[in-house]
């Protein structure tokens, strides 16, 4: 069951990435990020309020919120710092790089998660899973060759380093999620509510320094419907992902890989919508990534 929940998370993540590209194009990145997190928080907070008004209904339908100790709040705040840093880097990179380059680099995230799952959680991969992960990494390297044809030098382009940093931090957060869900026994909606709230506070501090004081930057910001869509779609994806993690049999390294199937939406549909270059050539490494995911999914 947890694998199907992972696929649902991948579906919403793919749609989230398309809307995110639309939201940041020619726009100020930090207020877009604040808007997306805030819209997601409002979405989750609606259920939070309803759980107090109709507690029995919330309990019956599985969206009751837990009361947690201050120590647990500290652990959630750490996650907010990690993901806020990852998002700031990722949004900046997405603004300047094609989505058909950004998304495949982000697909290397399962490799970092894979190593962490072995070292930290002692998850045991079989030979097919090893092959699948290295096939994903090799396919990402093929994307780098295609990226050079679009004027993107992977050795000197700072946005490439930004998206790699964002990918590493995102993978670290994924490993941390297993600790929060399985060890601290947080349910998805409680984690989402407090995580969003703390992330908003962190972003407000960043914007107070980098955006609010500058009139030109404020005037350059364009509100778009996709900002709201990004926040809601991300919360939907996170909910199914956290629900999958609640299963004690769920393997974080496999869930991380399953989520990579979102690149079908991002590369195929995104390449058409945003009219990006070399779409056919990008289908070759895309097939390699999907084969890697297939080997991981069906290796058991």
C-alpha positions in Angstrom: 0.0 0.0 0.0 2.8 2.4 0.8 4.2 2.1 -2.7 0.9 3.3 -4.2 0.8 6.2 -1.8 4.3 7.0 -3.0 3.0 7.1 -6.6 0.2 9.4 -5.6 2.9 11.7 -4.0 4.8 11.6 -7.3 1.7 12.6 -9.3 1.1 15.7 -7.2 4.9 16.5 -7.2 5.0 16.4 -11.0 2.1 18.9 -11.2 3.7 21.0 -8.5 6.9 21.3 -10.5 5.0 22.5 -13.6 3.2 25.1 -11.6 6.4 26.2 -9.8 8.1 26.8 -13.1 5.2 29.0 -14.2 5.2 30.9 -10.8 8.9 31.8 -10.9 9.4 32.7 -14.6 10.4 36.4 -14.7 9.3 36.8 -11.1 10.9 37.6 -7.7 11.8 34.2 -6.2 11.6 34.8 -2.4 8.1 36.2 -2.3 6.9 33.4 -4.7 8.4 30.9 -2.2 6.7 32.6 0.7 3.4 32.7 -1.2 3.5 29.0 -2.0 4.4 28.0 1.6 1.7 30.3 2.9 -1.0 29.0 0.6 -0.1 25.4 1.6 -0.2 26.4 5.3 -3.7 28.0 4.8 -4.8 24.7 3.2 -3.6 22.6 6.1 -4.7 25.2 8.7 -8.3 24.8 7.4 -8.3 21.2 8.5 -6.6 22.3 11.8 -9.4 24.6 12.6 -12.1 22.1 11.6 -10.5 19.5 13.8 -11.2 21.8 16.8 -14.8 22.6 15.7 -15.7 19.0 14.8 -13.3 16.8 16.8 -15.3 13.6 16.5 -15.6 14.0 12.7 -11.9 14.7 12.4 -11.1 11.6 14.5 -13.4 9.5 12.4 -11.9 10.7 9.1 -8.2 10.6 10.2 -7.2 14.3 10.2 -7.0 14.9 13.9 -3.9 16.9 15.0 -1.6 15.9 17.9 -0.5 17.9 20.9 3.3 17.8 20.9 6.0 18.7 23.4 8.4 21.7 22.9 11.2 19.2 22.2 9.2 17.9 19.2 8.7 21.4 18.0 12.5 21.8 18.0 12.9 18.7 15.8 10.3 20.1 13.4 12.0 23.5 13.3 15.2 21.8 12.2 13.3 20.3 9.3 12.0 23.8 8.4 15.6 25.1 8.3 16.8 22.3 6.1 13.9 22.6 3.6 13.8 26.4 3.6 17.5 26.3 2.5 16.8 23.7 -0.1 13.8 25.6 -1.5 15.7 28.9 -1.7 18.4 27.3 -3.7 16.0 25.3 -5.9 13.7 28.2 -6.7 16.7 30.4 -7.7 18.0 27.7 -9.9 14.6 27.0 -11.5 14.3 30.7 -12.4 17.5 30.5 -14.5 17.6 26.9 -15.8 15.3 24.9 -18.0 12.9 22.6 -16.1 14.1 19.7 -18.3 17.6 20.2 -16.7 16.5 21.0 -13.2 14.2 18.1 -12.7 16.6 15.4 -13.8 19.3 16.8 -11.5 16.8 16.7 -8.7 16.2 13.1 -9.6 19.7 12.3 -8.2 18.2 12.9 -4.7 17.4 9.1 -4.3 21.1 8.4 -4.5 21.8 10.5 -1.5 18.8 9.1 0.3 19.9 5.6 -0.7 23.3 6.0 0.9 21.8 7.6 4.0 19.2 4.7 4.3 22.0 2.2 4.3 24.2 4.0 6.8 21.6 5.4 9.2 18.6 3.0 8.9 20.5 -0.1 7.9 18.1 -0.7 4.9 19.5 -3.5 2.8 19.4 -3.1 -1.0 19.6 -6.0 -3.4 21.7 -6.1 -6.5 18.9 -4.9 -8.8 18.4 -1.9 -6.5 22.1 -1.1 -6.7 21.9 -1.2 -10.5 18.7 0.9 -10.5 20.3 3.7 -8.5 23.5 3.8 -10.5 21.5 3.8 -13.7 19.7 6.9 -12.4 23.0 8.7 -11.7 24.4 7.8 -15.1 21.3 9.1 -16.8 21.6 12.4 -14.9 25.2 12.7 -16.3 23.7 12.3 -19.8 21.5 15.3 -19.1 24.6 17.4 -18.3 25.9 16.8 -21.9 22.5 17.9 -23.3 22.6 20.9 -21.1 25.8 22.2 -22.7 23.9 22.4 -26.0 21.6 24.9 -24.3 24.5 27.1 -23.2 24.6 25.6 -19.7 28.1 24.8 -18.5 27.8 22.3 -15.6 31.2 23.2 -14.3 30.9 27.0 -14.0 27.2 27.7 -13.9 26.4 28.7 -10.3 22.7 27.7 -10.7 23.8 24.1 -11.3 25.7 24.1 -8.0 22.6 25.7 -6.4 20.3 22.9 -7.6 22.8 20.2 -6.6 22.9 21.8 -3.1 19.1 21.9 -3.0 19.0 18.2 -4.0 21.4 17.2 -1.2 19.4 19.1 1.4 16.2 17.7 0.1 17.5 14.2 0.4 18.7 14.9 3.9 15.2 16.1 4.8 13.8 12.9 3.4 15.9 10.8 5.7 14.9 13.1 8.6 11.3 12.6 7.7 11.5 8.9 8.6 12.8 9.8 12.0 10.0 12.3 12.6 7.3 9.9 11.4 8.4 6.5 12.6 10.5 7.4 15.7 8.7 10.4 17.0 5.3 9.1 15.8 4.1 12.3 14.3 1.1 12.0 12.0 1.3 13.7 8.6 -1.1 16.6 9.2 0.6 17.6 12.5 4.0 17.6 10.9 2.8 19.6 7.9 1.0 22.2 10.0 4.0 23.1 12.2 6.6 22.6 9.5 4.8 25.2 7.3 4.3 27.6 10.1 8.0 27.6 11.1 9.1 27.8 7.4 7.0 30.9 6.9 8.7 32.5 9.9 12.1 31.7 8.5 11.2 33.1 5.1 9.8 36.3 6.6 13.2 36.8 8.2 14.9 36.3 4.9 12.5 38.6 3.0 12.9 41.3 5.7 16.5 41.5 4.7 16.4 40.8 1.0 13.0 42.0 -0.3 10.8 44.1 1.9 13.2 47.1 2.1 13.5 47.4 -1.7 10.6 49.1 -3.5 11.8 48.0 -7.0 11.9 44.4 -6.0 8.4 44.7 -4.4 7.0 46.3 -7.6 8.7 43.5 -9.8 6.7 40.8 -8.0 3.8 39.4 -10.0 1.1 37.4 -8.2 0.0 34.4 -10.3 -2.6 31.7 -9.7 0.2 29.1 -9.9 1.6 30.4 -6.6 -1.4 29.1 -4.8 -1.5 25.9 -6.8 2.1 25.1 -5.9 1.4 25.3 -2.2 -1.7 23.1 -2.3 -0.2 20.5 -4.6 2.9 20.3 -2.4 0.9 19.7 0.7 -1.1 17.0 -1.1 2.1 15.3 -2.2 3.6 15.5 1.3 0.5 14.1 2.9 0.6 10.9 0.8 4.4 10.7 1.2 4.1 11.0 5.0 1.2 8.5 5.1 3.4 6.0 3.2 6.2 6.6 5.8 3.8 5.7 8.6 3.9 2.1 7.4 6.7 0.4 9.4 7.6 -1.7 6.3 8.2 1.4 4.2 11.7 1.8 2.9 12.8 5.4 2.6 15.2 4.6 -0.3 12.5 3.0 -2.3 10.0 5.8 -1.6 12.5 8.3 -2.7 13.0 6.5 -5.9 9.3 6.1 -6.5 8.8 9.8 -6.2 11.2 10.3 -9.2 8.4 9.1 -11.5 7.3 12.7 -11.3 9.8 13.5 -14.0 7.6 12.0 -16.6 5.2 15.0 -16.1 8.0 17.5 -15.7 10.1 16.5 -18.7 7.4 15.4 -21.2 4.6 17.9 -20.4 6.9 20.6 -19.1 9.0 20.5 -22.3 5.9 21.1 -24.4 4.3 23.7 -22.2 7.5 25.8 -21.8 8.8 25.1 -25.3 12.2 24.0 -24.1 15.0 22.7 -26.4 16.3 19.2 -27.1 13.1 17.4 -25.8 13.7 14.3 -27.9 17.3 13.9 -26.8 16.2 14.3 -23.2 13.9 11.3 -23.6 16.9 9.0 -23.7 18.2 9.7 -20.2 14.6 10.0 -19.1 14.2 6.4 -20.2 17.3 5.5 -18.2 15.9 7.1 -15.1 12.6 5.4 -15.5 14.3 2.0 -16.0 16.3 2.6 -12.8 13.0 3.4 -10.9 11.5 0.2 -12.5 14.3 -2.0 -11.2 14.0 -0.6 -7.7 10.2 -1.0 -7.6 10.1 -4.5 -8.9 13.3 -5.9 -7.5 11.5 -7.4 -4.6 
